[in-house]
């Protein structure tokens, strides 16, 4: 076998190794009132969830993988959003709120539903009062800016839940917020909302409401389509949309019910780099193909609530991805060497 064939085999082997090695990583948060819970990494190969960090009581809520590759999860009890490395070894408080005086447990005052725009600014809402905040650059040294008035107040009821940044269509760059108790999704244009006192943002406009139960998780696919998870926190009531994930066009047009997860809470939802939608419910993690085919991937201990997916390709705001594999430096070097060698060999041949 010639050295050229050996190099060719090496190139192909490295390319295949690179392609197989790159994979999305799914993380879920859990909630429990009595037992310290954890942040988990989902491992489809064992159909299980591996704890990477103990979060404490009752746990963390909604989350997202940031543009820096770190995880951002809401810790509503402690009134903060935490940045944590994927291995769970480093934690940083990036946003902190003072809470509400009429909420002694602070649960309904805590920040929730972090998301990122294309500039790397982080948006979030609050559990019991709603409203929208922005933290420029997700910089812990800066103070969060409240850019809309609260949607509440409604002590003892969950109001805000998740946020997402629209990526396509006429409202690209605007932020949507799920209003859990109101069964609607609001839309806010940050360019029109310098602060909560602005007349444009005293009360956000309803953007989505058709066929929605109590709204919770939000996700945007690569085509800019919007997906809303519905839940119902009452043990004595039932809504026909409970457990459904509903689909909307980038302009807000209703596109129908996408998938039914059963009579449960469709709490955290997020897209991977192949436009598969992942959802965490009270006791399971599901993977849903773009055509709506549902697969049970893993059970989760306690009550699953938040989900974050760190993709194998460049992640853009709002959860969309270009799904492009990275080319390793070694592979590029080999191709360059082969090209130069072939070119030099031809020159020597013609000079003879």
C-alpha positions as CSV (number, residue, x, y, z in Angstrom):
1,X,0.0,0.0,0.0
2,X,1.4,3.4,-1.0
3,X,1.9,6.2,1.5
4,X,-0.8,8.2,-0.4
5,X,-3.4,5.5,0.3
6,X,-2.3,5.4,3.9
7,X,-2.8,9.2,4.3
8,X,-6.2,9.0,2.5
9,X,-7.4,6.3,5.0
10,X,-6.1,8.5,7.9
11,X,-8.0,11.5,6.6
12,X,-11.3,9.5,6.2
13,X,-10.9,7.9,9.7
14,X,-10.3,11.3,11.3
15,X,-13.3,12.8,9.5
16,X,-15.6,9.9,10.6
17,X,-14.3,10.2,14.2
18,X,-15.0,13.9,14.2
19,X,-18.5,13.4,12.8
20,X,-19.4,10.7,15.3
21,X,-17.8,12.5,18.3
22,X,-19.9,15.6,17.9
23,X,-23.2,15.3,19.6
24,X,-25.9,17.5,21.3
25,X,-26.0,17.3,25.1
26,X,-29.3,17.5,26.9
27,X,-29.6,18.7,30.5
28,X,-32.8,18.8,32.7
29,X,-33.6,20.3,36.0
30,X,-35.9,18.8,38.6
31,X,-38.2,20.1,41.3
32,X,-39.1,18.5,44.7
33,X,-40.4,20.0,47.9
34,X,-38.9,17.6,50.3
35,X,-35.7,16.0,48.9
36,X,-32.6,17.8,47.5
37,X,-32.8,17.5,43.7
38,X,-30.2,17.7,41.0
39,X,-29.3,19.0,37.6
40,X,-29.1,16.0,35.3
41,X,-27.4,15.1,32.0
42,X,-29.6,12.9,29.8
43,X,-27.8,9.8,28.5
44,X,-29.9,8.2,25.7
45,X,-27.5,5.2,25.6
46,X,-28.6,4.0,29.0
47,X,-32.1,5.6,28.8
48,X,-31.3,7.5,32.0
49,X,-30.3,10.8,33.6
50,X,-27.0,11.3,35.3
51,X,-26.8,13.9,38.1
52,X,-24.0,16.4,37.6
53,X,-24.9,18.8,40.4
54,X,-27.1,18.8,43.5
55,X,-29.3,21.9,43.3
56,X,-30.9,21.8,46.7
57,X,-34.6,22.3,47.8
58,X,-36.8,22.6,45.8
59,X,-34.4,22.7,42.8
60,X,-34.1,24.8,39.7
61,X,-36.6,25.7,37.0
62,X,-36.3,26.8,33.4
63,X,-32.9,26.8,31.6
64,X,-31.0,27.4,28.4
65,X,-27.5,26.7,27.0
66,X,-25.9,30.1,26.5
67,X,-23.8,31.2,23.5
68,X,-20.7,30.6,25.6
69,X,-21.6,26.9,26.0
70,X,-22.5,27.2,29.7
71,X,-25.8,26.4,31.2
72,X,-28.1,29.1,32.6
73,X,-30.9,27.9,35.0
74,X,-33.3,29.8,37.2
75,X,-33.0,29.3,40.9
76,X,-36.3,30.9,41.8
77,X,-36.2,30.2,45.5
78,X,-32.9,32.1,45.8
79,X,-34.1,34.8,43.4
80,X,-31.3,34.3,41.0
81,X,-30.2,32.9,37.6
82,X,-27.1,30.6,37.8
83,X,-24.5,30.0,35.2
84,X,-23.0,26.5,35.5
85,X,-20.4,24.7,33.4
86,X,-21.6,21.5,31.7
87,X,-19.6,19.3,34.1
88,X,-21.3,21.1,37.1
89,X,-18.0,22.2,38.7
90,X,-18.3,26.0,38.4
91,X,-21.4,28.1,39.5
92,X,-21.8,31.8,39.1
93,X,-24.8,34.0,40.0
94,X,-25.4,36.1,36.9
95,X,-28.7,37.8,37.8
96,X,-30.3,38.6,41.2
97,X,-33.6,40.2,42.1
98,X,-34.7,41.6,45.4
99,X,-38.0,39.8,45.7
100,X,-41.4,40.9,46.8
101,X,-42.3,41.9,50.3
102,X,-45.6,39.9,50.3
103,X,-43.9,36.7,49.3
104,X,-42.0,35.5,52.4
105,X,-40.8,32.3,50.6
106,X,-39.7,34.3,47.6
107,X,-40.7,31.5,45.2
108,X,-43.0,33.7,43.2
109,X,-40.5,36.5,43.0
110,X,-37.7,34.6,41.5
111,X,-36.4,35.1,37.9
112,X,-37.3,32.4,35.4
113,X,-37.1,31.4,31.8
114,X,-33.7,32.7,30.6
115,X,-33.0,33.1,26.9
116,X,-30.5,34.9,24.7
117,X,-30.6,37.1,21.7
118,X,-28.1,37.3,18.8
119,X,-26.0,39.9,20.7
120,X,-25.6,37.7,23.7
121,X,-28.0,39.7,26.0
122,X,-30.0,37.5,28.4
123,X,-33.8,38.0,28.9
124,X,-35.9,36.5,31.7
125,X,-39.2,36.9,33.4
126,X,-40.4,36.2,37.0
127,X,-42.5,33.4,38.3
128,X,-45.3,35.1,40.1
129,X,-45.3,38.6,38.8
130,X,-44.2,38.3,35.2
131,X,-42.6,41.2,33.3
132,X,-39.5,41.1,31.2
133,X,-35.9,41.8,32.3
134,X,-32.7,42.1,30.3
135,X,-29.1,41.6,31.4
136,X,-26.7,43.0,28.9
137,X,-24.1,40.4,27.9
138,X,-25.3,38.2,30.8
139,X,-22.6,40.1,32.7
140,X,-22.8,39.4,36.5
141,X,-21.2,42.8,37.1
142,X,-24.2,44.5,35.6
143,X,-27.7,45.0,37.1
144,X,-30.7,43.5,35.3
145,X,-33.0,46.1,33.6
146,X,-36.7,45.7,33.9
147,X,-38.1,46.7,30.5
148,X,-41.8,45.9,31.0
149,X,-44.3,46.3,33.8
150,X,-45.2,43.1,35.8
151,X,-48.0,41.0,34.3
152,X,-49.4,40.4,37.8
153,X,-49.3,40.8,40.6
154,X,-50.9,37.5,41.5
155,X,-49.5,36.2,44.8
156,X,-49.6,32.5,45.0
157,X,-50.0,31.9,41.2
158,X,-47.4,31.2,38.6
159,X,-47.4,34.0,36.0
160,X,-44.2,34.2,34.0
161,X,-42.5,31.0,33.0
162,X,-40.4,31.1,29.8
163,X,-39.0,33.5,27.3
164,X,-37.6,33.1,23.8
165,X,-36.2,35.4,21.1
166,X,-37.9,35.2,17.7
167,X,-35.5,34.5,14.9
168,X,-37.4,34.7,11.6
169,X,-40.3,36.6,10.1
170,X,-41.7,40.1,10.7
171,X,-40.9,40.0,14.4
172,X,-37.3,38.7,14.3
173,X,-35.4,39.9,17.4
174,X,-38.5,40.5,19.5
175,X,-39.0,38.5,22.7
176,X,-42.0,36.4,23.7
177,X,-43.0,35.5,27.2
178,X,-45.3,32.8,28.3
179,X,-48.0,34.0,30.7
180,X,-48.8,30.8,32.6
181,X,-51.9,31.8,34.5
182,X,-53.3,33.8,31.5
183,X,-53.1,31.0,28.9
184,X,-51.4,33.4,26.5
185,X,-47.9,34.4,25.2
186,X,-46.9,38.0,25.1
187,X,-44.6,39.7,22.6
188,X,-42.2,42.6,23.4
189,X,-40.0,44.6,21.1
190,X,-36.9,45.5,23.2
191,X,-36.1,48.4,20.9
192,X,-39.4,50.0,21.9
193,X,-38.9,49.3,25.6
194,X,-36.1,51.3,27.2
195,X,-37.6,50.7,30.6
196,X,-40.7,49.5,32.4
197,X,-41.9,53.1,32.7
198,X,-42.2,53.4,28.9
199,X,-45.7,53.8,27.7
200,X,-45.1,51.2,25.0
201,X,-44.5,48.5,27.5
202,X,-46.9,49.3,30.3
203,X,-48.8,46.1,29.3
204,X,-47.3,43.9,26.5
205,X,-49.6,42.8,23.7
206,X,-51.0,39.3,23.5
207,X,-49.2,37.5,20.6
208,X,-50.3,33.8,20.9
209,X,-53.5,32.4,22.6
210,X,-55.3,30.1,20.2
211,X,-55.7,26.5,21.6
212,X,-53.4,27.1,24.5
213,X,-53.8,25.8,28.0
214,X,-51.7,27.2,30.8
215,X,-48.5,28.2,28.9
216,X,-45.1,27.1,30.1
217,X,-42.2,26.1,27.8
218,X,-41.2,28.0,24.6
219,X,-38.9,26.9,21.8
220,X,-38.0,28.1,18.3
221,X,-36.8,25.8,15.5
222,X,-34.4,26.6,12.7
223,X,-37.3,27.8,10.5
224,X,-38.4,30.3,13.2
225,X,-41.5,28.4,14.0
226,X,-42.8,28.8,17.6
227,X,-43.7,25.9,19.9
228,X,-45.5,26.4,23.2
229,X,-45.8,23.8,25.9
230,X,-49.0,23.7,28.0
231,X,-49.4,22.6,31.6
232,X,-51.9,22.8,34.4
233,X,-50.7,23.0,38.0
234,X,-54.0,22.3,39.6
235,X,-54.6,18.7,40.8
236,X,-58.4,19.1,40.5
237,X,-58.8,20.7,37.1
238,X,-58.1,19.6,33.5
239,X,-57.7,21.6,30.3
240,X,-58.1,20.0,26.9
241,X,-54.7,21.4,25.9
242,X,-52.8,20.0,28.9
243,X,-49.8,18.0,27.7
244,X,-50.0,19.4,24.2
245,X,-47.2,21.3,22.4
246,X,-48.8,23.8,20.1
247,X,-47.1,25.1,16.9
248,X,-47.2,28.6,15.4
249,X,-45.7,30.3,12.4
250,X,-43.0,33.0,12.9
251,X,-45.8,35.7,12.4
252,X,-47.9,34.1,15.1
253,X,-50.3,32.2,12.9
254,X,-51.8,29.1,14.4
255,X,-50.4,25.9,12.8
256,X,-52.1,23.3,14.9
257,X,-51.3,21.0,17.8
258,X,-47.9,19.4,17.2
259,X,-47.6,16.6,19.7
260,X,-49.5,15.2,22.7
261,X,-47.3,14.2,25.7
262,X,-50.3,12.9,27.7
263,X,-52.2,14.4,30.6
264,X,-49.1,16.0,32.1
265,X,-47.1,19.2,32.1
266,X,-45.2,20.0,29.0
267,X,-42.8,22.2,31.0
268,X,-39.4,22.5,29.4
269,X,-38.9,22.3,25.6
270,X,-35.9,22.9,23.4
271,X,-34.6,22.1,19.9
272,X,-31.4,20.2,19.1
273,X,-29.2,20.8,16.1
274,X,-31.2,18.4,13.9
275,X,-34.5,20.2,14.7
276,X,-35.7,17.5,17.0
277,X,-37.8,18.9,19.8
278,X,-37.0,17.7,23.3
279,X,-39.5,18.0,26.1
280,X,-39.3,17.3,29.9
281,X,-42.5,16.5,31.8
282,X,-43.1,15.5,35.4
283,X,-41.5,12.2,35.0
284,X,-40.0,11.7,31.5
285,X,-37.8,13.2,28.8
286,X,-39.2,12.9,25.2
287,X,-37.6,13.4,21.8
288,X,-39.9,14.5,19.0
289,X,-38.9,14.4,15.4
290,X,-39.7,17.3,13.0
291,X,-42.7,15.2,11.8
292,X,-44.1,14.9,15.3
293,X,-43.0,11.3,16.1
294,X,-42.5,11.0,19.9
295,X,-39.9,8.7,21.6
296,X,-39.4,8.3,25.3
297,X,-35.7,8.8,26.0
298,X,-35.4,8.7,29.7
299,X,-37.3,8.8,33.0
300,X,-36.4,11.6,35.4
301,X,-36.3,11.5,39.2
302,X,-38.8,13.7,40.9
303,X,-40.5,16.4,38.8
304,X,-38.7,17.4,35.6
305,X,-39.2,21.1,34.8
306,X,-36.4,22.7,32.8
307,X,-34.4,21.6,29.8
308,X,-31.3,23.0,28.1
309,X,-29.5,21.6,25.0
310,X,-25.9,22.4,24.2
311,X,-25.5,21.8,20.4
312,X,-22.7,20.3,18.4
313,X,-22.7,23.4,16.1
314,X,-22.8,27.2,16.4
315,X,-25.9,28.1,18.4
316,X,-27.9,31.1,17.5
317,X,-30.4,33.1,19.6
318,X,-33.8,31.6,20.2
319,X,-32.7,28.0,20.0
320,X,-32.1,27.6,16.3
321,X,-28.9,26.1,14.9
322,X,-27.1,25.8,11.6
323,X,-26.0,22.2,12.2
324,X,-22.6,22.5,10.6
325,X,-19.8,20.2,11.8
326,X,-16.5,21.7,12.7
327,X,-13.4,20.6,10.7
328,X,-10.5,19.7,13.0
329,X,-7.2,21.5,12.5
330,X,-5.4,18.2,11.9
331,X,-7.7,17.4,8.9
332,X,-7.1,20.8,7.3
333,X,-3.4,20.4,7.8
334,X,-3.4,17.0,6.0
335,X,-5.4,18.3,3.1
336,X,-3.0,21.3,2.8
337,X,0.0,18.9,2.9
338,X,-1.5,16.6,0.2
339,X,-2.3,19.6,-2.0
340,X,1.2,21.1,-1.7
341,X,2.8,17.7,-2.2
342,X,0.8,16.9,-5.4
343,X,1.5,20.4,-6.8
344,X,5.2,20.0,-6.1
345,X,5.3,16.6,-7.6
346,X,3.7,17.8,-10.8
347,X,6.2,20.6,-11.1
348,X,9.2,18.2,-10.7
349,X,7.6,15.9,-13.2
350,X,7.2,18.6,-15.8
351,X,10.8,19.8,-15.2
352,X,12.3,16.4,-16.1
